[in-house]
């Protein structure tokens, strides 16, 4: 469902009903034409939650409020920022969405960006970092995409939900993150999709970017940007876009419900990629099961700089022989696993988290079987750095 405030005729009819001149209504319509156009896409999560009572901070039902209702509760404040429309993509917890749903979300964001200056997506926070990185890798427009959510439901005292949504719309409307890719805005802080992680199950300051630090902050009327993702260096160039054009590599998927008439190409699934966690004396059964179950890729969350147990190493070697591609990450939460091109079938993911390395590997395997090219994508796109050239 969409709610638009772009019809001058509707403004005029309201004006007549209120006894305001048509000239005044027309002037108001002209003022609104100068505002940036921002689409807000709702997917559910805690931000749309309804609590049992006003102090049940963790006892609530998520995905209860429509995004249109939430935005309407912020009017007239957001009307001074942008011409805002809303779209209800879904209304459930972030963990309830599949990779097939992610494909449709990309299609929805792409469609909205063709008509608007920026897009805000509301999600649950549990897998928000994965929502963000997926969109960062698959949305082809360089217009701002801002994700937000909340750690407390909309209906409790002290909720962060309305402020986060307002600030996300404010940031999107400013268009200051053009060419940044997807960013996350919660708790007044702006974070890059690639680095941001949820670090606490309950606290409102849960999202952090490790040693990279936040991109900036939203302080009431001030939007401060102290750094930018490295990809901003390619702004305006063809190389800014990632190679993951979903329409090309896996076939077009409508943002609407898929029809029975879809072609085989249109229904082509993305490859299966799993994560195997290493620990003291870890067995190799998980890796073997993933390989036997049809996984094209596996990410290992290793100890230290990517170490895995002997049993896991043996299972990985066997899986590589079967054509499974591995990405090596660390479970420590910081540091890097550097690539060693001499290890066939195993790619170092540097400082990508296991869950984000999985998304990059999944999309890479959807696009190509060329291991050398996938290594190049991990070394450039996956670990983009500023250059002086």
C-alpha positions, 0 to 999 in steps of 0.5 A: 500500500502506498500513501502519496502527498504529491497531488496538487488537486487533493491539496486544493480540495482540502484548501477549499474545504478549509476556506483557504484560497486556491492560490494559497493551496497552489503555492503550498503544492509548489513548495512540496514539489521542491522537497525530496521524494523518499519512499519508506518500505516496511518489512516489520520487526520490533519497530512495528511491534505492539507491547503488552503494556507501556513498560513491557520492553521485551514482551511484545508482538513484532510486526503489528503496525503498518508502516503507513500508520507509523509514518502518519504518526510522525506527520507533520514533522516528516512532511517538512523533510520530504514528500514521503510515500510508504510501501508495506513489503512484509511485516515479520521479524527479520529472521523470518525472511528467506534469500528468495524474499531478499531478491524481492526486496531488492526489486522493491527498492530498485523500483522505488529508487526509479521514482524517488530520491532515496529509500528508507527500509525498516527491518527487525534488528536481529539480522539487520546487518545482513539485510543491509549488506545484501542491499549494499551488494545488489542495489544498482542505484547510487541514490541513498538507501537507509535501513532503520529499526529499533530495540524497543517496540513502538508502544513502550515508554522510552521507545527508540522507534519513532526517533530512529524512523524520523532520523532515517527519513531525515538522513535519506532526504538530505541525500548526503549518503549518495554513493555510500551504498546502503547505510544503517541509522539507529541510535543517532548513528550512521553506519556502513552496511559492510562494517556494522554489527549487532553487538548486544541482544538488548541495549539500544546502542547495540550497533557498532562498526568495530575499529572502523567506527561510525560514518557519522551522526544525526544530532537534531538538525545536524547531520555529521559525516566524518568518513565514507565507505571506500566505494564512494571514490568511484561515484559517478563511474560504472565501477561503482556498481557491484557485479551482482545485477540480479536480473542478469545473473539469476533472472528477473523476480517481480517485487509482487507475488511471483506468478505460475507463468514465470519461466525457468530462468525467472525461478532460478534459485540462488546457490546454497551457502552455509556457515560452519563454526569452529571450536575446540575439537570440532567435528567435520560432520557439519561440513560433510553434511553441507556438501552432501546436501548440495551447498555450493559454498561454505563459510568457516568461522574459524578461531584466531586468523581463521583456524579450524580443527583437524577434523573440519580441515579434512572435511573441507579438503574432501568438500573442495574436491567435490566442487564446494568453494570455501570462504575463511573468516574469524569468529573473533569479531575483529582482525582479518583472514588474508587470502592465500591463492595457493589454497585451492577452493579456500578464499580469505575473506579478510575482516568480513563477518561470517554472515556477510562473507556468506552473502558475498560468496552466495552472490559470487557463486550465482554470477560465476564459477571462476574461482580467480574472479571470485577471489578478485571480488573478495579482494576488491569489492569485499574489502574495498579500501581507499586508494591514492591512484 
